[in-house]
Amino acid sequence: AQSVTQPDIHITVSEGASLELRCNYSYGATPYLFWYVQSPGQGLQLLLKYFSGDTLVQGIKGFEAEFKRSQSSFNLRKPSVHWSDAAEYFCAVGALNTGFQKLVFGTGTRLLVSP
Amino acid sequence: DAGITQSPRYKITETGRQVTLMCHQTWSHSYMFWYRQDLGHGLRLIYYSAAADITDKGEVPDGYVVSRSKTENFPLTLESATRSQTSVYFCASTGTGDSGNTIYFGEGSWLTVV
């Protein structure tokens, strides 16, 4: 079965600084990978997804992620963080053999943005 | 408005009572899901449905019942609520084909069992 690890529970970044959130997955074949963002009291919004092809994926709000098969990683990046990016971020993996719709989520990383 | 809506948004109930959380989507998506979100666990899949009258268990189904008589509705019932079921519950949906790559989430239902 697939699994996802987000090793950082909290990350604090200064506004304007770059951001990288880590995500490692476990799955034997090519996974379907997603990043979601959750603002306080809200549902989850899709930032970006990787199914196949180019390993550098662009998403909404200036985010990007890179799929690295050799490292089983799908880290989320943003070159310049804005205060409005403060939220919780979830990495998720779907698998072809279980239907990509059944996602397994990581435990999340809470991003704090300092002035 | 189109979208996915959950009700109630907030609920306090007593141990042993039956509670039903409603989920309605207007996209005619074939797939619908129920997740629960708990601190330290992220989101865990409770049940999902691939189409009307087709449901299957997820990772944490015990204590929950679902039904899907209509494509647009996917209610989640806690038959006899326990304190361990205090959580935030998210309904989600997705279609097939090009629209099937994105799973859309509702805004959540906060349930407290006392």
Boltz contact constraints between the chains, C-beta under 6 A:
constraints:
  - contact:
      token1: [A, 42]
      token2: [B, 107]
      max_distance: 6.0
  - contact:
      token1: [A, 43]
      token2: [B, 105]
      max_distance: 6.0
  - contact:
      token1: [A, 43]
      token2: [B, 106]
      max_distance: 6.0
  - contact:
      token1: [A, 43]
      token2: [B, 107]
      max_distance: 6.0
  - contact:
      token1: [A, 43]
      token2: [B, 108]
      max_distance: 6.0
  - contact:
      token1: [A, 44]
      token2: [B, 105]
      max_distance: 6.0
  - contact:
      token1: [A, 46]
      token2: [B, 102]
      max_distance: 6.0
  - contact:
      token1: [A, 101]
      token2: [B, 31]
      max_distance: 6.0
  - contact:
      token1: [A, 101]
      token2: [B, 94]
      max_distance: 6.0
  - contact:
      token1: [A, 105]
      token2: [B, 42]
      max_distance: 6.0
  - contact:
      token1: [A, 105]
      token2: [B, 43]
      max_distance: 6.0
  - contact:
      token1: [A, 106]
      token2: [B, 42]
      max_distance: 6.0
  - contact:
      token1: [A, 107]
      token2: [B, 42]
      max_distance: 6.0
  - contact:
      token1: [A, 108]
      token2: [B, 42]
      max_distance: 6.0
